[in-house]
Amino acid sequence: MIKCLIVDDEPVARTIIRTYCNHLPELHIVAECGQALEAKTILANQSIDLIFLDIHMPVLTGISFLNTVKQPLQVIFTTAYEEYAITAFELAACDYLLKPFSLERFIVAVDKAKEKLQGRPKSVDELGSQAQPAYFFIKAESKIYRIGYKDCLYLEAQGNYTKVVTVNATFLPKMAFSALIALLPGDLFIRVHRSFLINKSMIHHIDGNRVFIQDKEIPIAETYRDSFLSKLGL
């Protein structure tokens, strides 16, 4: 049983999350609240495994609230604002759901939280046999493409677009870098630079502040280096 807390100042949003949670018998909602300060009181008196956390709330934002949390728990952000995705993942959030989100996308996020709570991330091969999809979708040149995690080499931010480089092709969807990051599992894709996200299973070698993905040389920014090496177990 995963003990959950819903934190959102919009009653309709709380209702949707509660309804989605009720579809998953392993989720138990311990409490709901409309402000982050209320959530702090609940955390001080209740054992919580997973928080569904909004960002824009009165008095204290979800980001500011998470900076004050010391307990080891999982956080899924639920927000209408995509621009905070990078900050959310830097705070080790397990997923970032952009409102309105579907039940399917909600289940994907919960599965990520369950993996982290169980302490055993799934391998790329295991992803294909689980309920969690092993792919994501992008729209480029009026077509919608399904990209398998195992086929994606890296992402590169390019203004209002994001270059998606795969084993066989390169796409340029008009999609914010942060929005695409939110679609990908954090145990497989690693941020190495403000403009680059790489598939760690595709790393050929690392040389100083450069990581090589096939024949592509990608810079490792100093601010991301320690986190990057830590995720590689180094």
Secondary structure as GFF3:
##gff-version 3
##sequence-region A 1 234
A	DSSP	beta_strand	2	7	.	.	.	ID=ss1
A	DSSP	alpha_helix	11	22	.	.	.	ID=ss2
A	DSSP	beta_strand	27	33	.	.	.	ID=ss3
A	DSSP	alpha_helix	36	45	.	.	.	ID=ss4
A	DSSP	beta_strand	50	53	.	.	.	ID=ss5
A	DSSP	alpha_helix	62	68	.	.	.	ID=ss6
A	DSSP	beta_strand	74	79	.	.	.	ID=ss7
A	DSSP	three_ten_helix	82	84	.	.	.	ID=ss8
A	DSSP	alpha_helix	85	90	.	.	.	ID=ss9
A	DSSP	beta_strand	95	98	.	.	.	ID=ss10
A	DSSP	alpha_helix	103	118	.	.	.	ID=ss11
A	DSSP	alpha_helix	124	127	.	.	.	ID=ss12
A	DSSP	beta_strand	135	140	.	.	.	ID=ss13
A	DSSP	beta_strand	143	148	.	.	.	ID=ss14
A	DSSP	three_ten_helix	149	151	.	.	.	ID=ss15
A	DSSP	beta_strand	152	158	.	.	.	ID=ss16
A	DSSP	beta_strand	161	166	.	.	.	ID=ss17
A	DSSP	beta_strand	170	171	.	.	.	ID=ss18
A	DSSP	alpha_helix	177	181	.	.	.	ID=ss19
A	DSSP	beta_strand	189	193	.	.	.	ID=ss20
A	DSSP	beta_strand	196	199	.	.	.	ID=ss21
A	DSSP	three_ten_helix	200	202	.	.	.	ID=ss22
A	DSSP	beta_strand	203	207	.	.	.	ID=ss23
A	DSSP	beta_strand	210	213	.	.	.	ID=ss24
A	DSSP	beta_strand	216	219	.	.	.	ID=ss25
A	DSSP	alpha_helix	222	231	.	.	.	ID=ss26
###
